[in-house]
Amino acid sequence: MSQVVFYDIELLHNEPDDKVTIDTVFFVHHDGEITVGQPLVSGATVEGTVMRHYRGRKVLVYKMKPKKKTRKKRGHRQEITRLMIDSISMNGTAIAIAETVAEELPVQAVTAEVVAEE
C-alpha cells in the first residue's frame, strides 16, 4: 500500500470516516530497504480512513447438466470497502504520512486485506 492512495478491500465493519489500524503487514519497502515478515512484519502498522462501502460488479454463475433439463443461474455481488491510507509506520515511527508531499521513494506495504483481494 502507498500513502495517499485508496484501496478497495473486503468489507470492514466500520462506519464511513472511521479510522482503521491494520497490524497484519506482510511486506514493507522504504528508501530501498525491504522488510519481509515471517509471516508478519513485527511493529509495522498501516492506518487508514474508511471512505465508503459499496457492492462490486455482479458475477453470474450458470450451472447446466446437458440432456437433463437442469439449469441454475445465480448471481453474487461482493461487499467492498474503500480505504484511504493515511500513514504507514514501523516500530512506532511514521515512515509515510498522507499530509506530506512524497518526494522520496514510494513506500509500500502489503497487508492481509490486499492479498485477499487478489
JODAVEN-V90363 format. One record per run of one state. SS is the DSSP state (h for helix, s for strand, l for the rest). FROM is the first residue (numbers start at 1). TO is the last residue. If there is no record, write none. Layout:
ss=SS from=FROM to=TO
ss=SS from=FROM to=TO
This chain:
ss=l from=1 to=5
ss=s from=6 to=10
ss=l from=11 to=18
ss=s from=19 to=22
ss=l from=23 to=24
ss=s from=25 to=30
ss=l from=31 to=32
ss=s from=33 to=36
ss=l from=37 to=43
ss=s from=44 to=65
ss=l from=66 to=69
ss=s from=70 to=90
ss=l from=91 to=92
ss=s from=93 to=97
ss=l from=98 to=107
ss=s from=108 to=111
ss=h from=112 to=117
ss=l from=118 to=118
